[in-house]
């Protein structure tokens, strides 16, 4: 059975796929920007930890490893919440450039 569609139905169908592609691209841009912000915040936390003036009572290699994991989770959480707004600015910039 052959279905015959009018040109207006074809245009609306192609516009729907275009808008879904644009929404998918916008989601990808926002995800990339949030990932970048998380990496930035993680590096900032790492730098802050290395500038410590003294050693703590329980400092050691194991503590350092868990602190790094904690910093990574904190950075991801901060990026998801948009605490610094870096992801928002970066995604706005990329969307305007249409890279």
Backbone as a chain_set.jsonl record, in Angstrom:
{"seq": "XXXXXXXXXXXXXXXXXXXXXXXXXXXXXXXXXXXXXXXXXXXXXXXXXXXXXXXXXXXXXXXXXXXXXXXXXXXXXXXXXXXXXXXXXXXXXXXXXXX", "coords": {"N": [[0.843, -1.173, 0.0], [0.599, 2.191, -0.852], [1.333, 5.267, 0.571], [0.172, 8.456, 0.163], [1.349, 11.63, 0.646], [0.725, 15.01, 1.477], [2.465, 18.021, 0.374], [2.692, 19.824, 2.505], [2.59, 18.194, 4.753], [4.952, 16.782, 4.444], [6.843, 18.837, 4.681], [6.368, 19.71, 7.343], [7.093, 17.38, 8.67], [9.838, 17.207, 8.049], [10.704, 19.554, 9.261], [10.208, 18.941, 11.913], [12.107, 16.916, 12.363], [14.385, 18.42, 12.009], [14.238, 20.233, 14.124], [14.419, 18.465, 16.257], [16.978, 17.522, 15.853], [18.391, 19.865, 16.271], [17.796, 20.292, 18.952], [19.021, 18.06, 20.046], [21.681, 18.62, 19.433], [22.023, 20.946, 20.96], [21.745, 19.861, 23.523], [24.023, 18.238, 23.547], [26.017, 20.193, 23.412], [25.594, 21.552, 25.829], [26.147, 19.482, 27.631], [28.852, 19.003, 27.058], [29.903, 21.469, 27.821], [29.324, 21.469, 30.567], [30.912, 19.307, 31.353], [33.434, 20.396, 30.811], [33.442, 22.506, 32.671], [33.422, 20.996, 35.025], [35.942, 19.757, 34.892], [37.559, 22.019, 35.025], [36.895, 23.033, 37.588], [37.727, 20.863, 39.143], [40.503, 20.935, 38.697], [41.029, 23.393, 39.879], [40.362, 22.858, 42.559], [42.296, 20.915, 43.098], [44.647, 22.415, 42.857], [44.249, 24.182, 44.959], [44.41, 22.413, 47.094], [47.103, 21.615, 46.947], [48.39, 23.884, 47.709], [48.369, 23.944, 50.401], [49.361, 24.812, 53.7], [50.453, 23.157, 55.652], [50.972, 19.718, 56.735], [48.353, 17.419, 57.302], [46.995, 15.569, 60.092], [46.18, 12.993, 59.369], [47.173, 12.591, 56.82], [48.16, 10.92, 53.886], [49.028, 8.492, 51.329], [46.741, 6.978, 50.656], [44.691, 8.574, 51.705], [45.02, 10.799, 50.109], [44.306, 9.787, 47.599], [41.569, 9.185, 47.979], [40.683, 11.735, 48.549], [41.107, 12.995, 46.114], [39.194, 11.643, 44.578], [36.909, 12.5, 45.918], [37.061, 15.251, 45.42], [36.666, 15.196, 42.65], [33.994, 14.319, 42.47], [32.718, 16.414, 43.825], [33.352, 18.509, 42.101], [31.982, 17.684, 39.762], [29.355, 17.791, 40.711], [29.12, 20.527, 41.325], [29.419, 21.576, 38.765], [27.15, 20.54, 37.474], [25.169, 21.907, 38.838], [25.728, 24.448, 38.074], [27.304, 26.321, 39.445], [29.47, 28.137, 39.109], [28.931, 29.127, 36.593], [30.331, 28.812, 34.292], [29.89, 26.795, 32.402], [27.455, 27.591, 31.303], [28.143, 30.034, 30.079], [30.067, 29.112, 28.24], [28.578, 27.295, 26.65], [26.717, 29.062, 25.536], [28.435, 30.651, 24.032], [29.479, 28.78, 22.17], [27.126, 28.017, 20.864], [26.438, 30.426, 19.638], [28.555, 30.746, 17.885], [28.182, 28.572, 16.294], [29.662, 26.166, 15.844]], "CA": [[0.0, 0.0, 0.0], [1.367, 3.411, -0.973], [0.718, 6.395, 1.255], [0.46, 9.721, -0.509], [1.305, 12.73, 1.609], [0.737, 16.344, 0.878], [3.731, 18.724, 0.599], [2.733, 20.454, 3.828], [2.928, 17.154, 5.726], [6.373, 16.49, 4.259], [7.597, 19.959, 5.245], [6.272, 19.683, 8.803], [7.872, 16.237, 9.154], [11.26, 17.547, 7.968], [10.965, 20.573, 10.272], [10.248, 18.246, 13.197], [13.39, 16.244, 12.494], [15.399, 19.458, 12.139], [14.184, 20.773, 15.482], [14.935, 17.46, 17.179], [18.435, 17.512, 15.671], [18.904, 21.07, 16.929], [17.688, 20.06, 20.397], [20.069, 17.085, 20.387], [22.96, 19.351, 19.374], [22.064, 21.838, 22.113], [22.009, 19.01, 24.685], [25.427, 17.838, 23.473], [26.818, 21.371, 23.741], [25.465, 21.794, 27.265], [26.862, 18.407, 28.313], [30.275, 19.273, 26.872], [30.248, 22.641, 28.628], [29.303, 21.039, 31.971], [32.119, 18.49, 31.544], [34.566, 21.315, 30.869], [33.394, 23.202, 33.955], [33.82, 20.035, 36.056], [37.402, 19.612, 34.815], [38.12, 23.279, 35.507], [36.724, 23.099, 39.044], [38.595, 19.824, 39.712], [41.868, 21.467, 38.685], [41.084, 24.462, 40.865], [40.406, 22.219, 43.879], [43.593, 20.256, 43.215], [45.624, 23.477, 43.105], [44.017, 24.673, 46.315], [44.919, 21.399, 48.034], [48.57, 21.592, 46.941], [48.92, 25.093, 48.336], [48.175, 23.819, 51.849], [50.549, 25.25, 54.443], [51.025, 22.106, 56.489], [50.404, 18.393, 56.56], [47.335, 17.07, 58.265], [47.274, 14.443, 60.975], [45.92, 11.711, 58.706], [47.575, 12.64, 55.416], [48.896, 9.777, 53.368], [48.73, 8.201, 49.935], [45.34, 6.559, 50.575], [43.85, 9.749, 51.94], [45.137, 11.651, 48.92], [43.524, 9.173, 46.528], [40.148, 9.396, 48.252], [40.426, 13.177, 48.446], [40.992, 13.275, 44.682], [37.886, 11.146, 44.148], [35.923, 13.405, 46.499], [37.14, 16.499, 44.664], [36.06, 14.958, 41.339], [32.538, 14.3, 42.65], [32.309, 17.778, 44.174], [33.457, 19.299, 40.871], [30.873, 17.292, 38.898], [28.131, 18.317, 41.308], [29.123, 21.977, 41.148], [29.214, 21.854, 37.341], [25.753, 20.244, 37.165], [24.353, 22.957, 39.429], [26.076, 25.719, 37.449], [27.733, 27.21, 40.525], [30.322, 29.208, 38.587], [28.341, 29.654, 35.365], [31.259, 28.647, 33.168], [29.231, 25.957, 31.397], [26.434, 28.404, 30.644], [28.826, 30.978, 29.182], [30.71, 28.364, 27.17], [27.563, 26.779, 25.722], [26.168, 30.217, 24.815], [29.452, 31.055, 23.063], [29.544, 27.78, 21.107], [25.884, 28.097, 20.092], [26.494, 31.635, 18.811], [29.557, 30.534, 16.828], [27.667, 27.467, 15.495], [30.826, 25.37, 15.456]], "C": [[0.888, 1.236, 0.0], [0.607, 4.54, -0.296], [1.145, 7.667, 0.544], [0.303, 10.828, 0.515], [1.32, 14.049, 0.859], [2.075, 17.018, 1.155], [3.814, 19.359, 1.98], [3.066, 19.445, 4.906], [4.409, 16.814, 5.647], [7.224, 17.591, 4.88], [7.547, 19.939, 6.76], [7.057, 18.522, 9.377], [9.36, 16.557, 9.129], [11.617, 18.626, 8.972], [11.044, 19.941, 11.655], [11.567, 17.539, 13.406], [14.524, 17.253, 12.64], [15.416, 20.018, 13.558], [14.68, 19.75, 16.496], [16.456, 17.343, 17.06], [19.067, 18.714, 16.357], [18.854, 20.91, 18.451], [18.761, 19.082, 20.858], [21.432, 17.766, 20.404], [23.095, 20.274, 20.577], [22.34, 21.044, 23.397], [23.473, 18.573, 24.721], [26.346, 18.993, 23.865], [26.777, 21.636, 25.238], [26.2, 20.727, 28.079], [28.374, 18.624, 28.236], [30.72, 20.434, 27.754], [30.263, 22.292, 30.115], [30.523, 20.178, 32.293], [33.355, 19.376, 31.658], [34.604, 22.043, 32.203], [33.82, 22.271, 35.086], [35.336, 19.846, 36.069], [38.078, 20.858, 35.37], [38.053, 23.364, 37.033], [37.612, 22.054, 39.725], [40.042, 20.299, 39.762], [42.039, 22.567, 39.723], [41.169, 23.885, 42.281], [41.757, 21.549, 44.128], [44.686, 21.279, 43.532], [45.477, 24.036, 44.51], [44.572, 23.692, 47.344], [46.45, 21.392, 48.089], [49.168, 22.83, 47.598], [48.719, 25.095, 49.852], [49.477, 24.146, 52.58], [51.188, 24.155, 55.286], [50.365, 20.776, 56.22], [49.389, 18.132, 57.661], [47.739, 15.852, 59.07], [47.147, 13.109, 60.256], [46.316, 11.699, 57.233], [48.402, 11.421, 55.053], [48.465, 9.524, 51.94], [47.267, 7.788, 49.757], [44.39, 7.721, 50.748], [43.858, 10.659, 50.719], [44.296, 11.109, 47.769], [42.034, 9.396, 46.752], [39.771, 10.877, 48.181], [40.292, 13.577, 46.984], [39.636, 12.814, 44.135], [36.77, 12.052, 44.673], [35.898, 14.731, 45.733], [36.48, 16.353, 43.292], [34.535, 14.966, 41.444], [31.999, 15.694, 42.994], [32.317, 18.654, 42.919], [32.317, 18.97, 39.918], [29.557, 17.866, 39.405], [28.02, 19.825, 41.109], [28.857, 22.346, 39.688], [27.757, 21.599, 36.954], [24.82, 21.328, 37.7], [24.64, 24.33, 38.82], [26.538, 26.755, 38.454], [28.534, 28.395, 39.987], [29.764, 29.835, 37.315], [29.238, 29.521, 34.153], [30.598, 27.855, 32.053], [28.194, 26.756, 30.615], [27.076, 29.374, 29.652], [29.445, 30.265, 27.985], [29.686, 27.846, 26.174], [26.935, 27.912, 24.918], [27.147, 30.648, 23.719], [29.496, 30.081, 21.877], [28.289, 27.836, 20.247], [25.885, 29.313, 19.165], [27.482, 31.478, 17.654], [29.092, 29.468, 15.861], [28.807, 26.637, 14.927], [30.411, 23.989, 15.062]], "O": [[1.836, 1.312, 0.781], [-0.581, 4.752, -0.54], [2.335, 7.917, 0.35], [-0.734, 10.953, 1.166], [1.858, 14.165, -0.242], [2.766, 16.623, 2.094], [4.895, 19.427, 2.565], [3.748, 19.779, 5.875], [5.05, 16.583, 6.672], [8.224, 17.302, 5.537], [8.575, 20.129, 7.41], [7.634, 18.646, 10.458], [10.078, 16.224, 10.071], [12.731, 18.623, 9.495], [11.856, 20.356, 12.482], [12.103, 17.554, 14.514], [15.515, 16.978, 13.317], [16.483, 20.251, 14.126], [15.298, 20.123, 17.493], [17.141, 17.094, 18.051], [20.14, 18.607, 16.951], [19.767, 21.344, 19.154], [19.343, 19.25, 21.93], [22.243, 17.514, 21.295], [24.177, 20.375, 21.156], [23.086, 21.505, 24.26], [24.091, 18.538, 25.785], [27.337, 18.793, 24.567], [27.809, 21.914, 25.85], [26.809, 21.039, 29.103], [29.085, 18.451, 29.226], [31.789, 20.385, 28.363], [31.128, 22.771, 30.849], [31.103, 20.297, 33.372], [34.22, 19.137, 32.5], [35.669, 22.185, 32.804], [34.507, 22.704, 36.012], [35.945, 19.783, 37.137], [39.061, 20.76, 36.104], [39.033, 23.721, 37.687], [38.19, 22.332, 40.776], [40.73, 20.089, 40.761], [43.08, 22.656, 40.373], [41.95, 24.362, 43.104], [42.294, 21.61, 45.234], [45.548, 21.032, 44.376], [46.471, 24.33, 45.174], [45.141, 24.106, 48.355], [47.03, 21.188, 49.155], [50.332, 22.819, 47.998], [48.882, 26.126, 50.504], [50.562, 23.791, 52.12], [52.375, 24.241, 55.599], [49.328, 20.706, 55.56], [49.553, 18.569, 58.8], [48.722, 15.185, 58.75], [47.927, 12.191, 60.511], [45.826, 10.861, 56.475], [49.238, 10.961, 55.831], [47.633, 10.252, 51.397], [46.623, 8.212, 48.797], [43.401, 7.84, 50.025], [42.829, 11.218, 50.343], [43.652, 11.872, 47.049], [41.313, 9.757, 45.822], [38.654, 11.218, 47.792], [39.452, 14.41, 46.647], [39.013, 13.507, 43.331], [35.806, 12.337, 43.962], [34.828, 15.262, 45.438], [35.813, 17.274, 42.822], [33.859, 15.555, 40.601], [30.944, 16.094, 42.503], [31.399, 19.445, 42.702], [31.737, 19.877, 39.321], [28.745, 18.366, 38.626], [26.954, 20.337, 40.767], [28.152, 23.316, 39.408], [27.187, 22.369, 36.181], [23.798, 21.631, 37.084], [23.876, 25.271, 39.03], [26.206, 27.935, 38.333], [28.289, 29.536, 40.378], [30.101, 30.976, 36.998], [28.932, 30.066, 33.092], [30.731, 28.206, 30.881], [28.077, 26.605, 29.399], [26.608, 29.517, 28.523], [29.362, 30.747, 26.856], [29.901, 27.947, 24.966], [26.65, 27.738, 23.733], [26.732, 30.973, 22.606], [29.546, 30.505, 20.723], [28.375, 27.715, 19.025], [25.392, 29.24, 18.04], [27.263, 32.018, 16.57], [29.547, 29.44, 14.718], [28.914, 26.429, 13.719], [31.256, 23.17, 14.702]]}, "num_chains": 1, "name": "protein.A"}
